Amino acid sequence: MSAFAVICDSSGSPLEPGLLERVMERLAHRGPDGRDSFVSGSLAMGHWHFWTTPEEVGERQPLRLDGLPFTLVFDGRLDNREDLFASLSISAEEGRLLSDAALVLRAYAAWGQVCVERFIGEFALVLFDEYRHTLFCARDHLGDRTLFYAQQGSCVVIASEPWAVVGAQFTAQVDEVAAAHFFAFRAPQDGRTLFKDVFELLPGCQLSIKNGNLAAPSPYWQPDPTRTIRYRSDDEYAEHFLSLMDEAVRCRMRGSTQPAILMSGGLDSTTIASLAARQIAPRQLSTYSYVFDQFHDCDEREYIHSVKEKYNTRSVEINCDDLWPFYNWPEWLLYPNYPISNFYWPLRQRVYRQAHQDGVRILLNGDFGDHLYYDDAGWLADLFFDGQIAQVLREFRYHLSSEKLRGYFFQIPFRRFARRVLSLLPGGAVIRRTPTQVGKPWLTQACRNIFPEQKEGLFSSCFDTLFDLYSSQLSPMDPFATTSSVFELRKPCRDFRLVQFMTEIPSSQLYQLGVRRHILRNAMRGILPEKVRARRNKTGLYSMYFYGVQQQGESLGQFFQETFPLWGQYVDKQWLLDRWNLVFDSGQDGAEKVVPWLCLAYTIWCKKFILS
């Protein structure tokens, strides 16, 4: 990913010398192909270049086109270029020479700010319109590229990362509301970041600054949870799914160099690898995987090898037995934008370094795949209300006959089915899922009091259910794709068209007769190796986690005692210490595993970037 920074002052006074440089310096890790800037009076724009599409190689931003009074900084990729060419009457020959950034400028010249409604892909942009004296900012539908901003007095600072915004002499302070959300596993719906007074432009939103005055952000798009797709057969759903997934992979294989795949043995990354291998054949696809000799239950080589054998991939397997969670935690590589919440980040870091040494610049992975099937517990109700009563009875019989599935059936799916039926009775209430902190006993009362009252905000209340799905906790940046090795990570499972489709189909396409991801398994017949397609178990890294706990448990227990003042406002100390002992002694899973990690990561982050 490339990066940009923009600073403007509504007073009209020239900007302080070196101000843009301070902000840009904190983004240097995202610019292996150099940087450029534009400064004019009270406006400064800078861009770090990372050329990952063939059309942009050699392009310099901020970008201007002859005859147009616009200056643009752009981080992203447009996936519907041909549609835009047709709408803008651009010939195929001319289009081949246009970068995505240049295409944005042509679209803005034709349609103005509503042009973003026509874009499909990943993007964050800031465009200075000299004619209207306006800075226009926008972010893609799902928020796969990032944009942060802050206002201090008459000065507005915009950048690709929040730490860069803070670099403009803002005092680094923790935002308590954002921190409370962090410990509650939620994303603030008003764009707050962990840095006080620094905000993130939400997915699908735009922002304008006219004559230096910052307007309130507004959505140019919202998901419609009432939209549904209903086909006559499973095969029709599967055919549509395959076409969308194949196109999602194809768009992300467009690169200045040939992309590689970060592949585990799971269904999502192997699907992406299989489709990519078919698309580039007879060229050979490279895949990168972490493997284990010590932790046999974590190793997925049997599935990795089945893809290698079917598609003759160049499979790079990297042993990571020594990178258990909490390994060498006092010397962690720190990331300034937010605490590291992924237990297994050292695995990714090692893989990235190897791929970087091999000259890879673009890496596709299966991240977000689990989110595509987020509503598989509603399958019974969807079958019933779609009139498939015979299938409902089959599901009843199947789940009641299975001791393993019986508890799950009555815990979630049957209850959801019953609530929907009851809501149709006279006087029945429509039950809507809304964010709640009930069932999160680790939160202190002080933390619960911090959460703002639920109000109608930028998004309608019906969006609450889908917010985390679309935003994926807002900033989907992988810190070690840019800090330890420079990569552009691309995630086909977050393709906007695919995500929309998956929220509109019935849940019965996600789960049938005890088998999850029904639509994927149906669509990938003959494409995925059968060993992978038919697998039912999901490999976890639990044994590796608990090994790390055993190695570092005592020192971490002491650490929690000593650092209580930093996280104790949000997490109940006694709850944490009691549960940590359960994890340490018995290997108990759940929040007992996650919350201590968050306390550790938050404390290390605070000490380095807030208190130093």
PAROKOL-742642 format. One record per residue: residue in one letter; x, y, z of N, C-alpha, C in turn. Coordinates in steps of 0.1 Angstrom, whole numbers, plus 5000, padded with zeros to 4 digits. Layout:
# PAROKOL-742642
aXYZXYZXYZ;...
This chain:
# PAROKOL-742642
m500849885000500050005000500950125000;s500550224992501250354992500650435004;a501050555005500550645016500550785012;f499750865019499751015016499451095029;a499751215028499551315038499051445032;v498151515038497651645034497351735046;i497851855044497651955055497152085049;c496152145055495552265051495252355063;d495352485061495152585072494052685067;s492952685074491852765070492152915072;s493152955080493453095081494153155069;g494553065060495253115048496653145050;s497153135062498553155065499453045059;p500653075055501552965050501852865061;l501952745057502152635067503552645073;e503552605086504852605093505852515085;p507052565083508152495076508352355083;g508452255076508752125081507552045086;l506352105086505152035091504851915083;l504751935070504451815061505551705063;e506851755064507951655065507751565077;r507351625088507151545101506051445099;v505051475092503951385090504451275080;m505051315070505451225059506551125065;e507351175074508451085079507850965085;r506650975091506050855098505350765089;l505450785076504850705066505850645056;a507150675059508250635050508250485047;h507850405056507850255055506950205043;r506050295039505150255028505450315015;g506750365013507050425000508350374995;p508550244991509750194986510150254972;d509150314965509450374952509550524952;g509850574964510050724965508950804969;r509050934969508051024973508051154966;d506951224966506851364960505951444968;s505951574967505051664974504651784966;f503651844971503151974965502752064976;v503352184976503152284987502752414980;s501652474984501252604979500552674990;g501252774996500652855006500152775018;s498852775020498352705032497952565029;l498352505018498052365015499352285011;a499452165017500552085014500051935012;m500551875001500151734998501351654996;g501451535002502651444999502151304997;h503051234989502651094986503951004986;w503850894993504850784992504450684982;h505250654972504950564961505250424964;f504250334961504450194961503750144948;w504450114937503750084925503449934924;t502149904925501749764925500849724913;t500449814905499649784893500549834881;p500349764870501249794859501149934853;e499949984854499650124848500250234856;e500550214869501050324878502550324879;v503250224873504750224874505350354869;g506050424877506650554872505850674875;e504650654879503750764882504150844894;r504050974894504351064905503151124910;q502951114923501851184930502351284940;p501651394943500351434939500251444924;l499151404918498951394904497951504899;r498451554887497551654880497551604865;l496451634859496351604844496151734837;d496751744825496651864817495251914815;g494952034818493652094815492652074827;l493052004838492051984849492652054861;p491752134868492252204880492152124893;f492652004892492551914903493951854906;t494151834919495451764924494951654933;l495551534931495051414937496251334944;v495951284956496751184962495851064964;f496250944960495450824959496250704964;d495550624972496150494976495050394973;g495350304964494250204961494350144947;r493250074944493149994931491749994927;l491450024915490050024910489849894902;d488749824905488549684899487549684888;n486849804886485849804875486349904864;r487549894860488149994851487349994837;e487049874832486349864819485049934819;d484249914830482949984832483150134832;l484150184839484450324839484850384825;f485750304818486150344805484850364796;a483950264797482750274788481950394792;s481750424805480950534809481550674806;l482950674805483650794803484050814788;s483650714780483950714765485450714763;i486150634771487650614770487850484762;s488650494752488950374744489750274751;a489750154747490550044754492050084753;e492350134741493850164739494250274748;e493450384750493750484759493750444773;g492750354776492550304790493750224795;r494450154786495550074790496750164795;l496750294791497750384796497450464808;l496150454812495750534824495950454837;s496550514846496650464860495250474867;d495150404878493850414885493650554890;a494750624895494650764900494250854888;a494850834877494450924865492950894862;l492450774863491050744860490150814870;v490650824883489850894893489651034889;l490751104884490651244880489751264869;r489751164859488851184848487351164852;a487151074862485851044867485351164875;y486151224883485751344890485451464881;a486251474871485951584861484551564854;a484151444853482951414846481751424855;w481851364868480751344876480851424890;g481951484893482151544906482251444917;q481851484929482051404941481251274940;v480251264933479451134932480151034925;c481351064919482150964912482450844920;v482650864933483050754942481950644943;e480750684940479650584941479750484929;r480550524919480750434908481950344909;f482850374918484050294920483850164927;i484450064922484549934929486049904930;g486449874943487849844945488249884959;e489449904961490049954974490650094971;f490250184979490750324977490550414989;a491550504990491350624999491950734991;l491350844991491850954982491551094989;v492351184985492151324988492351404975;l491351484971491451554959491251704962;f492151784957492051934958491451984946;d490252044947489552104936489752254937;e490652304928491052444928489852534924;y488952484916487852564911486852594923;r486652494931485652504942486352534955;h487652544955488452564967488052464978;t488052334974487552224983488552114983;l488752054994489451924996488351814997;f488451714988487451614989488151484993;c487651415003488251295008487151185007;a487651055004486650945003487450815006;r486650715010487250585014486250475008;d486850365004486050264997484950205006;h484050125000482850085006483150005019;l484149915019484549825030485649885038;g486249985034487350045042488649965041;d488949915030490249845028491449935027;r491250055024492350155024491950255035;t492950315041492650395053492850545051;l492150615059492250765059491950815073;f492850895079492650945092492751095092;y492151165101492251315101492051365115;a492451495117492351565129492351715126;q491751785135491751935134492251995147;q493252085145493752155157493752305153;g492852375159492752515156492252535141;s493052605133492652625119493252525110;c494052435116494852335108494152195108;v493952145096493452005094494551925088;v494751805094495751715090495151585086;i495451525074494951405069496151315065;a496051185069497051095065496550955065;s497350865060497050725058497050645071;e497750695081497850625094497650735105;p497050685116496850785127498150835134;w499150755135500350795141501050905133;a500850905120501351015111500551145114;v499251135116498551255120499051315133;v499351225142499851275155501151345154;g501851305143503251365140503151515138;a501951575135501851715132501751795145;q502551755155502651825168501351805176;f500551705173499351675182499951595194;t499351625206499751555218499151415217;a499951305219499451175219498851145232;q497451135232496751095244495750985240;v495450895250494450785247493050845247;d492250795237490850825237490150715245;e489550745256488950655265487850575259;v487050635251485950565244486450455235;a487450495227488050395218488750285225;a489350315236490050215244488950115250;a487850175255486850085260486249985249;h486150035237485749955226486749845223;f488049885224489149785222489049665231;f488749695244488749585254487349515253;a486449565246485149505245484949435231;f486049425224486049365210485049425201;r484949555201484149625192484849745185;a484249795174484849905167483950025170;p484450145174483650265175482950305162;q481750325163480950355150481050505147;d481850585154481950725151483350755146;g484150655143485450675137486550705147;r486350705160487350735170488550635168;t489750685171490950595172491450605186;l492450525189492950525202493750655206;f493950735195494550865198493450965199;k493451035210492451135212492451245202;d491251275197491051385186491551345173;v491951215171492251175157491151075153;f490551095141489451015137489750945124;e489050835122489150755110487950785102;l488050815089486950825080486350685078;l485050665082484450535081484350485067;p484250345066484050285053482850345046;g482950365033481850415025481450555028;c482350635033482050775037482950875029;q482550995029483251105023483251225032;l484251315029484451425038484951545029;s484451655032484851775024485451885034;i486351955029486952065036486952185026;k486152285029485952395019486452515026;n487352585019488052705025488552675039;g489052555041489652525054488752475064;n487352475062486352435072486052295070;l486152215081485952075080484452045082;a483851985072482451945073482351805080;a481151775084480951645090480951535080;p481551415083481651305073480151265070;s480051205058478651155054478851035046;p477950935047478050815039477550845024;y478350795015477850795001477250654997;w477350565007476850425005476550365018;q475450285019475150205031474650075026;p474949965034474349835030472849835033;d472149755025470749745027470449605032;p470149585045469949445050468649385045;t467749465039466549405034466649335020;r467749365013467949305000468149155001;t467549074993467748934993467848884979;i468648774978468748694965468148554967;r467248514959466748384960466748314946;y467448194946467548114933466747984935;r466547914925465747794925466547674930;s467847674929468647554933469947594939;d470547504946471947524952472947544941;d472747484930473747504919473747644914;e472647704913472647844909473347944918;y473147914931473947994941475447974940;a475747844938477147804937477847874924;e477047874913477647924901477848074902;h476948144909477048294911478248314921;f478348234931479448254941480748234934;l480948134926482148104919482548214909;s481648274902481948374893482448504901;l481848534912482248644920483648624927;m483848504932485148474938486248474928;d485948414916486948404906487348544901;e486348634900486648774896487348854907;a487048824920487748884931489248854931;v489548724928490948684927491548744914;r490848744903491448804891491848944892;c490949024898491249164900492549184909;r492649104918493849114928495149054922;m495048984911496248934905496749034895;r496149144893496649254884497749324891;g499049304887500149354895501249394886;s502149484891503349524884504349404885;t504149314894504949194895503949084898;q504248954896503348844898503048834913;p501848834917501548814931501748664935;a501848654948501948514954500848504964;i500648384970499548354979500148314993;l499548375003499848335017498748225019;m499248095020498247985020498447895032;s497347885040497347775050496647655043;g496147565051495447455045493947465046;g493447585050492047615052491347635038;l490047635039489247645027489447775019;d489547885026489648015020490848035012;s492048025018493248055011493547945001;t493147825003493347724992492447744980;t491247794983490347834972491047944964;i491548044970492148164963493348114955;a494148024961495347974954494947884942;s493947804944493447724932492947804921;l492147904924491647994913492748074907;a493748124915494848204909495748114901;a495947994905496847904897496147874883;r494847854883494147834870494247954861;q494148074867494148194859495548224853;i496648194859497948234854498648114847;a498047994847498647884840498947914825;p500047874819501047774825502147834834;r502047964837503048014847502747954860;q503847944868503747874881503447974892;l502547934901502148024912502947984924;s503448094931504148074944503148084956;t503347994965502548004977503547994989;y503148065000503948075012503048025024;s503647935032502847875042503747855055;y503247875066503947835078503547695083;v504547615087504447475090505047455104;f504747335109505247305123505647155124;d506747135130507246995132506946955147;q507047055156506747025170505247015173;f504547115168503047125171502347055159;h502246925160501646845149500146885146;d499446915157498046945155497847085149;c498847165148498747295141499147285126;d499847175122500447165109499347125099;e499447195087498447165076499147125063;r500247065064500947025052500246935043;e499446845049498646745040497746825031;y497146935035496347015026497147105017;i498147155022499047245014499647165003;h500047035005500646954995499646904985;s498346894989497346854979497146964969;v497247094973497147204963498447204954;k499547184960500847174953500747064942;e500246954946500246844936499246864925;k498146924928497046954917497447054908;y498147164913498447284904499947304902;n500747214907502247234905502747374910;t502247414921502647534927504147534932;r504747644933506047654940505647684955;s505747584963505347584977506547614986;v506547734992507547765002506947745016;e507547655023507047615036508047665047;i507647735056508547805066508147755080;n509147695086508947635099508847745110;c507847735118507547845128507347785142;d507947675145507847605158508247695170;d509247785167509747865178509047995180;l507948025173507248155173505948145181;w505948075192504648065199504348205206;p503048225208502648355214503348385227;f503648505229504348555241505848535240;y506248475228507748455227508448585227;n509448595236510248715237509448845237;w508348845244507448965243508049095248;p509049095257509649225260510349295249;e510649215238511449275227510649275214;w509349285216508449285204508749405195;l508649385182508649495173507249565174;l507349695178506149765181505549835169;y504249855169503549915158502850035164;p503050155159502550275166501050305164;n500350245154498950285151497950235161;y498250115166497350045176498049925182;p497549875193498149755199497949635190;i498949545190498849425182497849325188;s496749295181495749215187495849075182;n496749035173496848905167497848825175;f497448715181498448635188499548585180;y499348565167500248485159500948575149;w501148705152501748795143503248755140;p503948685149505348655145505348555133;l504348475132504248375120504248455107;r503248555107503148635095504448705092;q505048765102506248845100507348755094;r507548635098508548545093508248515078;v507048485075506648455061506848575052;y506448695057506648815049508148845046;r508948815056510348845053510948755043;q510448625043510948535033510448575019;a509148605018508548645005509248775000;h509548865009510248995006511648955000;q512348865006513648825001513548764987;d512348704984512148644971511648744960;g511548864964511148974955509648984953;v508848924962507348944961506949074966;r506049144959505549274963504049274966;i503349174961501949154963501649014968;l500849014979500548884985499048874988;l498348774982496948754984496848654996;n495748675004495548585015494048555017;g493748465026492248435028491648505040;d492248615045491748695056490348735053;f489448735063488048775062487148665057;g487748555054486948445048485848405058;d486248395071485248345081484048445082;h484348575080483248675081482248655070;l482548595058481648575048480448485052;y480748405062479748305066479248335080;y479248465083479048505097477648475102;d476648455093475248435098474748295095;d475648195097475248055094474348005105;a474148075116473148025126471748055122;g471448125112470148165108469548075098;w470147965095469747885083468347825085;l468047785097466747715099465547805097;a465747935102464648025099464548065085;d465648075078465648105063464947995055;l465247875059464547765052463047765054;f462647795066461247795070460547905062;f461048025063460348135057460448135042;d461448055036461448035022460547925017;g459847865027458847765023459447625021;q460647605025461347475024461047385036;i459847345039459447285051460047145052;a460147075040460746935040462146945045;q462947045040464347055044464447095059;v463447175064463447205078463347075086;l462446985082462246865090463446775089;r464146775077465446695076466446755086;e466546885087467546945096467146915110;f465946915114465546885127465946735131;r465646645122465946505124467446485125;y468146545116469646535116470246585129;h469946705133470546765145470146695158;l468846645159468346585171469046445172;s469446385161470046255161471546255164;s472146375164473546395166473746455180;e474346375189474646425202475546555202;k476546545192477446655191476846785186;l475746775178475146895172473846935180;r473346855188472146885195472147005204;g473247025211473447135220473547265212;y474347265201474447385193473047425187;f472347325183471047345176470047425185;f469947385198469047455207469647585213;q470947595212471647715218471447835210;i471547825197471447945188470447935177;p470547835167469647835156468247815159;f467847725168466447705172465947835179;r466747895187466248015194466048125184;r466948145174466748245164465448215156;f465248095152464048055145462848085153;a462848055166461648075174461348225175;r462448305177462148455178461548505166;r462048465154461448515142459948475140;v459648355144458248315143457348395153;l457848415165457148485176456948635172;s457848685164457748825161456648855151;l456148745144455048755135453648745141;l453648695154452348685161451848825165;p450448835166449948965170450549015183;g451049135183451749195194453149155196;g453649075186455049025187456049145184;a457049145191458049255189459049215179;v459449305171460549285161461849285169;i462549185169463849175177464949215168;r465749305172466849355164468149345172;r469149295165470449285172471049415174;t471449455186472149585188473349555197;p474349645195475649625203475349625218;t475949535225475749525240476949475246;q477149515259478349475266477949365276;v476649315276476249215285476949085281;g477349005291478148885288479548905286;k480049025290481549055290481949095304;p482048985312482249015327483649075330;w484549075321485849125324485849275324;l484849345318484849485318484449545331;t485149645335484849715348483649805346;q483049845357481849925356482250065350;a483450105354483950235348484050225333;c484450115328484550095314483150095307;r482250025314480850025308480250165308;n480550245318480050385318480550475307;i481750435302482350515291481650505278;f481050385276480350365263479250465261;p479250535249478250635247476850565245;e475850645248474450595246474250565231;q473650455228473350415214472450525208;k472950585197472150685190472150665176;e471250725169471250715154472450805149;g473350745143474550815138474650815123;l475850805118475950815103475250695096;f475150585103474450475097473150445105;s472250385097470950355103471150245113;s470150225122470250125133470249985127;c469649965115469749835109471149795105;f472049895105473449865101474249805112;d473649815125474449765136474849615134;t473949535129474249395127475449375117;l475549455107476449435096477749525098;f477749605108478849705109480249635109;d480349545119481649475120482049395108;l481049335101481249265089481849345078;y481249465076481749545065483049615069;s483149665082484349745085485449655089;s485249535094486249445099487149515109;q486449585119487149665129487849785123;l487249835112487649955106488949955099;s490049945105491349945098491949805096;p491849755084492349625082493849615078;m494649715084496049715080496749605088;d497749535081498549445088499849515090;p500249535103501449615106502749565100;f502849425099504049375095504249345080;a503149385073503249385058503949515054;t504049615062504649745058505849785067;t505949735079507049775088508249685087;s508049555087509249465086509549435071;s508549425063508749395048507649475041;v507949535029506949615023506149525013;f504849505016503949435008502649505006;e501949474995500549504994499849374996;l499049375007498249255010496849275003;r496449174996495149184989494249064994;k493049094997492149005003490848974995;p490948874986489748854977488448834985;c488548774997487248755005486648885009;r487349005008486749135011486349204999;d486149134988485649204976484249254978;f484049374975482749434978481549364972;r481749324959480649254952480349114959;l481449044963481248914969480648934983;v481049034991480449055004478949085003;q478649174993477249204991476349084988;f476849004979476148874976475948784988;m477048774996476948685007475948735018;t475748865019474748915029473348905024;e473148875011471848875005471248735003;i472148635003471648495001471148435014;p470348335014469748265026470948195034;s470748195047471748135056471847985053;s470847925047470947785044472047755033;q472547855026473647835017474947835025;l474947875037476147875045476347755054;y475147685057475247575066474147475062;q474447355061473447255058473847115064;l472947055072473146925077474546905084;g474847005092476046995100477347045093;v477247085081478347125073478347275070;r479447345074479547485072480147515058;r479847635053480447685040479947595029;h478647565029478047475019478247535005;i478047665004478047724990479447714985;l480447734993481847724988482247584984;r481847484992482147344989481447304976;n480247354974479447324962480147384950;a480547514951481047584940482447534936;m483247484945484647444942484847294939;r483747224935483847084931484747084919;g485746994919486646974908487747084907;i487647184915488647294915489547284927;l488947274939489747244951490147104951;p491347064956491546924958490546864968;e490046744965488946694972489346674987;k490546654990491046645004490746765012;v490846885005490647015012489147045012;r488447025000487047054999486146975009;a486546855012485746775020486146775035;r487146855038487546855052486446925061;r486246875073485246925082485946995094;n487046945098487747005109488447135105;k488647225115489347345113490547345122;t491747355116492947345124493147475132;g493447455145493647565154495147575158;l495547675164496847695169496847695185;y495947615191495747625205496947565213;s497447455208498547395215499747485215;m499947555205501047645204500847765213;y499647805214499247915224499547875238;f499047755242499147715256500647675259;y501347635249502847615252503447745255;g503147855248503647985251503248035265;v502048005269501548035282502447965293;q502647845291503447765300504847815301;q505447865290506747915290506848055297;q505848135295505948275300504948305311;g504148215315503048235324503348315337;e504448265344504748335356505148475355;s506048495345506548635343505448725338;l504448675330503348755326502348785338;g502148685346501348705358501848825366;q503148825368503848945375503649075368;f503749065355503549185346502249245348;f501149155348499849205350499649275364;q500249225374500249285387500849425387;e501949435380502649565380502049665371;t501449625360500949725351499449755352;f498849715363497449735365496949875362;p497749975366497250115364496950155350;l497550085340497350125326496150055320;w495749935324494649875318493449855328;g493749885341492749855352491449935351;q491450045343490250125341489250045333;y489749955325488849885315488549735319;v489549675325489449535328489549505343;d488649425348488649395362489849315366;k490649365375491949305378491749165384;q490849145393490649015399490148915389;w489248955380488848865369490048825361;l490848915357492048885348492948785355;l493348815368494248725374493748595377;d492448585380491848455382491748375369;r491348435359491248365346492648335340;w493648425342494948395338495448265344;n495148255357495648125364494948005358;l493648025354492947905348493647875334;v494047975327494647945314496047875317;f496747935326498047885329498047735335;d497047705343497047575350496247475341;s495247515334494347405328494247425313;g494747535307494547555293493147595289;q492447665297491047705294491047805283;d490047795274490047875262488847985264;g488848075255487748175255488348315258;a487448395264487948535267489148525277;e489248415284490448395293491748405285;k491648365273492848365264493048505258;v492048565254492148685246492348815254;v491648825265491748955273493148975279;p493848875284495148905289496048945278;w495948895266496748945255496449085252;l495249135252494849275249495549365260;c495449315272496049395283497549415281;l498249305277499649305275499949395263;a499249375252499549455240499249605242;y498149635249497849775252498849845261;t499349765271500349825280501649855273;i502049765265503349785257503149905248;w502049905241501750015232501750155239;c501050155250500950285258502350335262;k503150245268504450285273505250345262;k505150285250506050335239505550455232;f504250465230503750575221502850675228;i502450655240501750755248502550815259;l503150735267503850775279505250815277;s505850775266507350805264507550955260;
